[in-house]
Amino acid sequence: MPDRSRFAVLLPLAALAAGASLPASSVASGTIGRVPSAASGESAYGLFLAGQSAINSGLGDLATIYFSRAANAADIPDISLLNGHTFTAALLAGDVKSASAYVPGASEQDASLHHLAGLTRAVEAMAEGDGAKARAILQSKDVGPPHSAAAALLTPFAAAEAGDNEAAIAHPVIADDRVASFFASLDQGKLFERAHRYDEAETAFRALIASGDPGGLASINLGALLERRGRFADAAAIYDQALTRIPGDQNLLDAKARAAKGEATPLPSLRESASEALIAPASILLIQKQEEVALVYLRLALRLDPTRDTAWVLVGDILADAGDIEGAHKAYLTPKAGSPEFVSARSKLAWSYQSEGKKDEALRTGYDILAAAPQSREAATTMADLLRANERYADSAKVLDKLIAREGATADWRLLYMRAVDFQESDQWADAERDLTAALKRRPDEPELLNFLGYSWIDRGEKLHEALAMVQKAVNADPKSGAMLDSLGWGYYRLGDYQTAVDKLESAVAIEAGDPDVNSHLGDAYWKVGRKVEARFQWNRVLTLEPTAKMKSEVEAKLKAGLDPTVAMSGS
């Protein structure tokens, strides 16, 4: 089962019995998988242990049942503690409604959990349409650190839901948190529009754009406002301006295409906007590596707007990282075709299958993505990458053929680079060389391109001086790249400067100690300078590093006869 023990940080630290330690491994065999009843004679302690094991196994919904049954057992010694565990289990599982019914203790030890419970009750009240109740909770002592910023972001939406438009447009005070303050200003612009104060909304958004507009969020919101006011040309100009700062941003490109058609995106509902407000602190928590609390905020956001696909993708990422593969798959399957997040979510699903060894399922998912979004660049590159990962290089190149033809002279150099990989692996060097040369014309200082083409020429014994200059340029740009140092060393080897080759290849091995190619090259260079014992050591090491069948055969031949003229010199 997946290990979700990292989520235990959200649980109260005290044990059910004073001083008792409750590791998941203490659960009696056979308990998980059935739902015991408190009336069956099982103790609260046993049910609690089963709940702990379910949490650690990523089974939040089952954990909720165990903890709930434990709370109803006759021998329960501490109901407030079990309330905390039941609350956390339900929240992690996404059952916000059930979680809101449990109130953890308000002791100093459990203050953070108590404040999270208050935030949860406020979200549930908003989800039920009771903005006044939500606002009262958010402004009470039931919500506090470390959830104060989230409460401040939600409060204006609760006020709006309660019908207090003046309170809704008041900018919340969020001390010492520039990111949260940015989103508070963004939300204020949205609420100005809802209150039909369009000039003030536009002013708020333009002020954010002037201050930098990270991610183009203010531009997208201003453009949407202008669309709804029938000002499509002005909206398109805003999107174009943002694209100069964030070229290729898909959300901005989609918005620009929409404006060009004279189509306006509808005004989000209050709950949809409130849900989006919770995505901001969740994203910050993810950057800070606080995945557990981020997951909780995302669950709360989804209670307000179950169609918030951005949140579903992030939930999938967190669960996948925690080892809950089944939960991650369910999250990635939620966005449907047509959603802006569909391609990204299904691409992650496909790579999850690939990492599990389910290669046919991964490829089938990739083809489904491409069929559902045939014009999507991400769908095409995902399919090409999956095919390449499964050594279907010719098929990968065919997918890239269509994408490169569609993009024409503006095709990204990385597409040419990856098609060159496919051509090289398919023994079509002339085609690979053509793509690399074309890519270098567009990106003449790109280290990866310089190294790829330069090394290929060196390994083939072609244009050695020109190739050496190229890989030297790559190394100058990325001196800590073991692969590029290896190319440089191999270039000197091919030119007969074996001592310099040794120096460069030793540096490469220090960085890429586990690379069979680099170790093989160093062995060859050692042999040429008379360090034959060390050469054999490096070649023997290659055999421990999972070399290809071809490399293994070549190295075994070198171990047998050295670099005798009768043995083909290996470029590995």
Salt bridges, closest charged atoms under 4 A:
GLU42 OE2 - ARG34 NH1 3.52
GLU124 OE2 - LYS97 NZ 3.62
GLU124 OE1 - ARG303 NE 2.79
GLU128 OE2 - LYS97 NZ 3.04
GLU128 OE2 - ARG303 NH2 3.12
ASP142 OD1 - HIS114 NE2 3.36
ASP142 OD2 - ARG121 NH2 3.14
GLU161 OE2 - ARG271 NE 3.31
ASP164 OD2 - ARG135 NH1 3.08
GLU166 OE2 - ARG197 NH1 3.41
ASP187 OD1 - LYS190 NZ 3.76
GLU193 OE2 - ARG228 NE 2.72
GLU200 OE1 - ARG197 NE 2.70
GLU202 OE2 - ARG206 NE 3.02
GLU202 OE1 - ARG231 NH1 3.05
ASP213 OD2 - ARG245 NH2 3.19
GLU227 OE1 - ARG258 NE 2.88
ASP234 OD2 - ARG231 NE 2.98
ASP240 OD1 - LYS256 NZ 2.79
GLU276 OE1 - LYS190 NZ 2.93
GLU291 OE1 - ARG6 NH2 3.24
ASP305 OD2 - ARG308 NH2 3.41
ASP317 OD2 - LYS348 NZ 2.78
ASP321 OD2 - ARG6 NH1 2.96
ASP324 OD2 - ARG4 NH1 3.01
GLU326 OE2 - LYS330 NZ 3.71
GLU356 OE2 - HIS329 NE2 3.09
GLU356 OE1 - LYS358 NZ 3.39
ASP385 OD1 - ARG388 NH1 2.72
ASP395 OD2 - ARG392 NH2 3.02
ASP401 OD1 - ARG419 NH1 2.75
GLU407 OE2 - ARG377 NE 2.92
ASP412 OD2 - ARG377 NH2 3.25
ASP412 OD2 - ARG414 NH2 2.74
ASP422 OD1 - ARG388 NE 2.87
ASP431 OD1 - ARG434 NH1 3.10
ASP435 OD2 - ARG419 NE 2.66
ASP435 OD1 - ARG434 NH2 3.36
ASP445 OD1 - LYS473 NZ 2.72
GLU446 OE1 - ARG443 NE 3.30
ASP459 OD1 - ARG494 NH2 3.84
GLU462 OE2 - ARG460 NE 3.21
ASP486 OD1 - HIS521 ND1 2.73
GLU506 OE2 - ARG531 NH2 3.40
ASP524 OD1 - LYS558 NZ 2.77
GLU534 OE1 - ARG531 NE 2.81
